[in-house]
Amino acid sequence: MDDRQILLETQKFHGHKCWASTAGVRAGLAALRALGVERSPGTQLYGIIEIGEDHAAMCFGDGIQYTTGCTFGKGNIRKQPYGKLAFTLIEKSSGRAVRVSYKPTLQKQISATPFMQKRAAGIYPNEIPEDEVMEPVNLIWDAAEEDILKIEPVFESDEDFFPEVMGFEPCARCGELVALPYLRVANGKHYCIPCSDYDR
């Protein structure tokens, strides 16, 4: 799949077109190239993404997830909630890692677009005309990599990776399946957290 196709597929995955998910695609592609690795079909790669919660550029995360194959569903990505458009990609087998961050070079230009003005007014992306949507997307997509991304030198990660725990067991009280690490023991029986007397 070529880079442009990855962008189009990311937009489908994300649900709308926007500059931040496009920046995530650019950052993800740059990280894969820096490490000389392919998108992770399993959990060969691990991502640490520095977005937080409740801000307009969390879309960056979907760009990273689709491009690298590091997804919350597979458990090979986690948030480091700094509110930044940056992430670290780690090749688990070698420990080699790279951190890529989005530069603010184009932000004044992007903020001045009709798309961003309408988003600031509370209009949903899918309610904005396509030509206005694509203006900030194209600004990011067409920019030279060195103008919008800071790609740090590859380094050795000290991240510890625990083996994946397989298996589920039903809670003795509610009967719902619970992943083994989340079972709690009381009176010799296994309970889910809500049915146990444990806080977590």
C-alpha positions as CSV (number, residue, x, y, z in Angstrom):
1,M,0.0,0.0,0.0
2,D,1.5,3.4,-0.9
3,D,1.5,6.3,1.4
4,R,-1.4,8.1,-0.2
5,Q,-3.5,4.9,0.1
6,I,-2.6,4.7,3.8
7,L,-3.9,8.3,4.2
8,L,-7.2,7.4,2.5
9,E,-7.6,4.2,4.6
10,T,-6.8,6.2,7.8
11,Q,-9.5,8.7,6.9
12,K,-12.0,5.9,6.7
13,F,-10.8,4.4,9.9
14,H,-10.9,7.7,11.7
15,G,-14.3,8.7,10.3
16,H,-13.5,12.1,8.9
17,K,-10.7,14.0,7.2
18,C,-8.6,16.4,9.3
19,W,-5.1,17.8,9.7
20,A,-4.3,16.1,13.0
21,S,-5.0,12.5,11.8
22,T,-2.9,13.4,8.6
23,A,-0.1,14.6,10.9
24,G,-0.4,11.2,12.7
25,V,0.0,9.4,9.4
26,R,3.1,11.4,8.5
27,A,4.6,10.8,11.9
28,G,3.8,7.1,11.8
29,L,5.3,6.7,8.3
30,A,8.4,8.6,9.4
31,A,8.9,6.4,12.5
32,L,8.5,3.2,10.5
33,R,11.2,4.4,8.0
34,A,13.5,5.5,10.8
35,L,13.5,2.0,12.4
36,G,13.4,0.3,9.0
37,V,10.3,-1.8,10.0
38,E,6.9,-2.6,8.5
39,R,3.5,-1.9,9.9
40,S,2.8,-4.3,12.8
41,P,0.2,-6.9,12.0
42,G,0.6,-8.4,15.5
43,T,2.3,-6.9,18.5
44,Q,5.9,-6.7,17.1
45,L,5.9,-2.9,17.6
46,Y,4.9,-0.8,20.6
47,G,3.8,2.8,20.6
48,I,3.8,5.4,23.3
49,I,1.6,8.3,22.2
50,E,1.8,11.6,24.1
51,I,-1.7,12.9,23.3
52,G,-4.0,13.5,26.3
53,E,-7.8,13.7,26.6
54,D,-10.4,16.3,25.6
55,H,-8.4,18.3,23.0
56,A,-9.0,18.8,19.3
57,A,-5.9,17.1,18.1
58,M,-6.4,13.7,19.6
59,C,-7.1,12.6,16.0
60,F,-3.3,12.4,15.7
61,G,-3.7,9.1,17.6
62,D,-5.8,7.4,15.0
63,G,-3.2,8.4,12.3
64,I,-0.5,6.7,14.4
65,Q,-2.6,3.6,15.1
66,Y,-3.6,2.9,11.5
67,T,-0.2,3.7,10.1
68,T,1.9,1.7,12.6
69,G,-0.5,-1.1,13.5
70,C,0.0,-0.2,17.2
71,T,-3.6,-0.1,18.4
72,F,-5.4,0.1,21.8
73,G,-7.4,-3.0,20.8
74,K,-4.2,-5.1,20.4
75,G,-2.7,-3.5,23.6
76,N,0.5,-2.5,21.8
77,I,0.1,1.3,22.4
78,R,-0.5,3.4,25.4
79,K,-1.1,7.0,26.2
80,Q,1.4,9.2,28.0
81,P,-1.0,12.1,28.6
82,Y,1.1,15.2,27.9
83,G,-1.2,16.8,25.4
84,K,1.5,16.7,22.7
85,L,1.5,15.5,19.1
86,A,4.4,13.2,19.6
87,F,5.0,9.5,20.0
88,T,7.7,6.9,20.4
89,L,7.7,3.7,18.3
90,I,9.6,0.7,19.7
91,E,10.6,-2.5,17.9
92,K,10.1,-5.0,20.7
93,S,12.6,-7.7,19.5
94,S,15.5,-5.3,19.3
95,G,14.6,-2.6,21.8
96,R,15.3,0.0,19.1
97,A,13.1,3.1,19.3
98,V,12.5,6.5,17.8
99,R,10.5,9.5,19.0
100,V,8.7,11.7,16.4
101,S,7.0,14.9,17.1
102,Y,4.9,17.3,15.0
103,K,6.4,20.8,14.6
104,P,4.2,23.9,15.0
105,T,5.5,25.3,11.7
106,L,2.1,25.4,10.0
107,Q,-0.2,26.0,12.9
108,K,-0.9,29.6,12.3
109,Q,-1.8,28.8,8.7
110,I,-4.0,25.8,9.7
111,S,-5.7,27.8,12.5
112,A,-6.7,30.5,9.9
113,T,-8.4,28.0,7.6
114,P,-12.2,28.1,7.2
115,F,-12.2,24.4,8.4
116,M,-10.6,25.3,11.7
117,Q,-12.8,28.4,12.1
118,K,-15.9,26.3,11.7
119,R,-14.5,23.6,14.0
120,A,-13.9,26.2,16.7
121,A,-17.6,27.3,16.2
122,G,-18.7,23.7,17.0
123,I,-19.4,22.5,13.5
124,Y,-18.7,18.9,13.0
125,P,-16.0,17.9,10.3
126,N,-18.5,16.0,8.2
127,E,-20.7,19.1,8.0
128,I,-17.9,21.3,6.5
129,P,-17.5,21.5,2.7
130,E,-14.9,19.1,1.2
131,D,-12.7,21.8,-0.2
132,E,-12.5,23.5,3.2
133,V,-11.8,20.1,4.9
134,M,-9.0,19.3,2.5
135,E,-7.2,22.7,2.8
136,P,-5.4,21.9,6.2
137,V,-5.1,18.2,5.2
138,N,-3.2,19.1,2.1
139,L,-1.1,21.6,4.0
140,I,0.2,18.8,6.2
141,W,0.3,16.1,3.5
142,D,2.2,18.2,0.9
143,A,4.7,19.7,3.4
144,A,8.3,18.6,3.4
145,E,8.9,16.1,6.2
146,E,11.6,18.2,7.8
147,D,9.3,21.2,7.9
148,I,6.6,19.5,10.0
149,L,8.3,16.6,11.9
150,K,11.1,16.3,14.3
151,I,12.6,12.8,14.1
152,E,14.9,12.1,16.9
153,P,17.9,9.7,16.7
154,V,17.1,6.0,17.1
155,F,17.9,4.9,20.7
156,E,17.7,1.8,22.9
157,S,14.5,1.7,24.8
158,D,14.4,0.4,28.4
159,E,10.7,-0.4,28.2
160,D,9.7,-3.7,29.9
161,F,7.2,-5.8,28.0
162,F,5.2,-8.4,29.9
163,P,4.0,-11.5,28.2
164,E,0.4,-11.5,27.1
165,V,-1.8,-13.3,29.6
166,M,-4.3,-15.6,27.9
167,G,-7.6,-16.9,29.3
168,F,-10.8,-15.8,30.9
169,E,-12.9,-17.1,33.8
170,P,-16.5,-16.3,34.7
171,C,-17.1,-14.2,37.8
172,A,-18.6,-16.3,40.7
173,R,-21.3,-13.6,41.3
174,C,-22.3,-12.0,37.9
175,G,-21.2,-14.8,35.6
176,E,-19.5,-12.4,33.1
177,L,-16.2,-13.4,31.6
178,V,-13.2,-11.7,33.2
179,A,-9.6,-11.7,31.9
180,L,-7.4,-13.6,34.3
181,P,-5.3,-10.7,35.6
182,Y,-8.5,-8.8,36.6
183,L,-10.0,-11.6,38.7
184,R,-10.0,-11.0,42.5
185,V,-10.1,-13.7,45.1
186,A,-12.5,-13.6,48.1
187,N,-13.5,-16.6,50.2
188,G,-11.8,-19.0,47.7
189,K,-13.8,-17.7,44.8
190,H,-12.9,-15.6,41.8
191,Y,-14.8,-12.3,41.2
192,C,-14.7,-9.5,38.8
193,I,-13.6,-6.2,40.3
194,P,-17.1,-4.6,40.5
195,C,-18.4,-7.8,42.3
196,S,-15.5,-8.0,44.7
197,D,-14.7,-5.7,47.6
198,Y,-11.6,-4.4,45.8
199,D,-11.3,-0.9,44.4
200,R,-9.2,-2.1,41.5
